[in-house]
Amino acid sequence: MSEEKPRVLVVEDDVSILTGVSMNLRFEGYEVVQAQDGARGLELAVSEAPDLIVLDVMMPKLNGYEVLRELRSRGVRTPVLVLSAKGMERDKVLGLDLGADDYVVKPFGVAELMARVKAVLRRRWGDDGQVLRFGDVAVNLTTKQVARGAAPVELTAQEFKLLAHLVSNPGRTFSREELLSGAWGIDYEGTPRTVDTFVRQLRQKLEPDPDAPRYILTARGLGYRFERPQG
């Protein structure tokens, strides 16, 4: 299975820190999105659906605490690692109370920051921290977690089995009978129409337009396949 790099949004108005943190994240294998003020950071946190947000506190337009408060009030659960020159206990407590997952005080060591980034991602996605993406959907086959944008997607156990079977074999067309055997088991006594029903449910939950699917496609007269866009 091909896996994309975890995406980290860095929101920091100090260009030297923004550049340094971004460079080290890329060196560690992460995809990086950048913002230099709180308002833009909030916008990208919603539109880009990152796996982690590294968030400065003292910034123009919206400070980090305001961004964090707004994200959590909208129900965005993306993990947030706060960077701040404010090292007093009350500042750390405020950040954590607002929903931060970790709090790193400036100046910080690069090795410590990278270790904390990995730890936060592990807590969300499991030991390997690797996520399969298509569009704004993220799937972790190990932890069986699915998210769309910043929100978790609730799938039934059988829906997840079917999704996992499809996304683990991108580009391959499966007949309905093959999907019944692969996702339900060879002893399952359902009909091929069962597959149609579950595919429809997955499209409703994961496709931008369920009536014109981009990812879970029908191969007319054959069955279904999962297509993962390139680039």
C-alpha positions in Angstrom: 0.0 0.0 0.0 1.3 3.4 -0.9 1.2 5.9 2.0 1.5 9.7 2.0 3.5 11.7 4.5 1.7 13.0 7.5 0.9 16.7 6.9 1.9 19.3 9.5 0.6 22.9 9.5 3.2 25.3 11.1 1.6 28.6 12.2 4.4 31.0 13.2 5.0 34.7 12.5 8.8 34.6 13.1 10.2 33.8 9.7 13.4 32.3 11.0 11.6 29.9 13.4 9.0 29.1 10.7 11.7 28.2 8.2 13.8 26.3 10.7 10.9 24.2 12.0 9.6 23.5 8.5 13.0 22.5 7.2 13.5 20.0 10.1 10.0 18.6 9.6 10.6 18.0 5.9 13.9 16.4 6.7 12.0 14.0 9.0 9.7 13.1 6.2 6.6 15.3 6.9 4.7 17.4 4.4 4.6 21.0 5.6 2.0 23.7 5.2 2.8 27.2 6.5 1.0 30.3 7.8 2.4 33.5 9.3 -0.6 34.8 11.2 -3.4 33.3 13.2 -6.2 34.1 10.8 -4.5 32.3 7.9 -3.5 29.5 10.3 -7.2 29.0 11.3 -8.2 29.0 7.6 -5.6 26.4 6.7 -6.3 24.3 9.7 -9.8 23.8 8.4 -9.2 23.6 4.6 -6.0 21.6 4.6 -7.0 19.0 7.2 -3.5 18.5 8.6 -2.5 15.6 10.8 -0.9 18.0 13.3 -0.8 21.8 13.9 2.4 23.4 15.4 1.0 26.7 16.7 2.8 29.8 18.0 1.0 31.9 20.6 2.1 35.5 20.0 0.9 36.3 16.4 -0.9 39.1 14.5 -4.6 39.0 13.7 -5.4 36.1 16.0 -3.1 34.8 18.7 -2.5 31.1 19.2 -4.9 30.7 22.1 -7.7 32.4 20.0 -7.0 30.0 17.1 -7.0 27.0 19.4 -10.2 28.1 21.1 -12.0 28.7 17.8 -10.8 25.3 16.4 -12.1 23.4 19.4 -15.4 25.4 19.4 -15.9 24.2 15.8 -15.3 20.6 16.8 -12.0 20.4 15.0 -10.0 17.7 16.8 -6.7 18.0 15.0 -3.8 17.6 17.5 -2.2 20.9 18.3 1.4 21.4 19.6 1.8 24.9 21.1 5.1 26.8 20.7 5.4 29.8 23.1 8.0 32.0 24.8 5.5 32.1 27.7 6.9 29.4 30.0 5.0 30.1 33.2 2.9 27.3 34.5 -0.4 29.3 34.1 0.4 29.8 30.4 0.9 26.0 29.9 -2.2 25.2 31.8 -4.2 27.7 29.7 -3.0 26.2 26.5 -3.8 22.6 27.7 -7.2 23.7 29.0 -8.0 25.1 25.6 -7.3 21.8 24.0 -3.6 21.7 23.1 -2.1 18.3 23.0 1.4 19.5 24.0 3.2 22.7 24.9 6.8 23.5 24.0 8.6 26.5 25.5 10.9 28.7 23.3 13.8 28.4 22.9 13.6 24.7 22.2 15.9 22.1 20.9 15.2 20.6 17.4 15.5 17.1 18.7 13.0 17.6 21.5 10.5 19.3 19.1 10.7 16.4 16.6 10.3 13.9 19.4 7.2 15.7 20.6 5.8 15.9 17.1 6.2 12.1 16.7 4.7 11.5 20.1 1.6 13.5 19.4 1.1 11.8 16.0 1.6 8.4 17.6 -1.1 9.1 20.1 -3.5 9.9 17.3 -2.6 7.4 14.6 -0.8 4.5 16.4 2.8 3.5 16.6 3.8 4.1 13.0 1.9 7.4 12.6 1.3 6.7 8.9 -1.9 7.6 7.2 -3.4 6.7 3.8 -5.0 9.7 2.2 -7.4 10.4 -0.6 -8.9 13.8 -1.0 -9.7 15.1 2.5 -10.0 11.5 3.9 -7.4 9.9 6.1 -7.5 6.2 6.8 -5.3 4.3 9.4 -5.6 0.6 8.8 -3.8 -0.3 12.1 -6.0 1.7 14.4 -9.0 1.5 12.2 -9.6 5.3 12.5 -11.0 7.3 9.6 -11.2 11.1 9.4 -12.6 13.4 6.8 -11.2 16.9 7.0 -10.7 17.5 10.7 -13.6 15.4 11.8 -13.7 11.6 12.6 -15.9 9.5 10.5 -17.9 6.8 12.2 -17.9 3.5 10.2 -19.4 0.2 11.1 -17.0 -2.7 11.5 -18.2 -4.1 8.1 -18.0 -0.7 6.4 -14.4 -0.5 7.5 -13.6 -4.0 6.3 -14.9 -3.2 2.9 -13.1 0.2 2.7 -9.8 -1.5 3.9 -10.1 -4.1 1.3 -10.6 -1.6 -1.5 -8.0 1.0 -0.5 -5.4 -1.7 0.1 -5.6 -2.6 -3.6 -5.8 0.7 -5.5 -6.6 0.4 -9.2 -7.8 -3.2 -8.9 -11.3 -4.0 -10.0 -13.2 -6.5 -7.8 -16.3 -8.3 -8.7 -19.1 -8.2 -6.1 -18.4 -11.9 -5.3 -14.7 -11.1 -4.7 -15.6 -8.3 -2.4 -18.1 -10.5 -0.5 -15.3 -13.1 0.0 -12.6 -10.7 0.8 -14.4 -8.3 3.1 -17.1 -10.5 4.5 -15.4 -13.9 4.4 -16.0 -17.0 2.3 -18.7 -18.4 4.5 -20.9 -15.2 4.3 -24.2 -16.0 2.7 -25.2 -12.5 1.6 -25.9 -11.5 -2.0 -23.9 -9.3 -4.4 -26.5 -6.5 -3.7 -25.2 -6.4 -0.1 -22.0 -5.0 -1.6 -23.9 -2.3 -3.5 -25.6 -1.2 -0.3 -22.3 -0.9 1.6 -20.6 0.9 -1.3 -23.4 3.4 -1.3 -23.0 3.9 2.4 -19.2 4.5 2.1 -19.8 7.0 -0.7 -22.2 8.9 1.4 -19.7 9.2 4.2 -16.5 9.7 2.2 -17.1 11.1 -1.3 -17.4 14.9 -1.9 -20.3 14.1 -4.2 -21.7 10.6 -3.6 -23.7 10.7 -6.9 -20.5 11.4 -8.9 -17.8 9.5 -6.9 -14.1 10.2 -7.4 -12.6 7.4 -5.4 -14.8 4.4 -5.0 -15.7 3.8 -8.6 -18.1 1.5 -10.4 -16.6 -0.7 -13.2 -19.7 -1.2 -15.2 -20.6 -4.8 -15.6 -17.6 -5.9 -13.5 -17.8 -4.5 -9.9 -15.9 -1.8 -8.0 -12.4 -0.3 -7.7 -10.7 2.2 -5.6 -8.8 5.0 -7.5 -6.4 7.1 -5.6 -5.5 10.4 -7.5 -1.9 10.8 -8.2 0.1 13.9 -7.3 
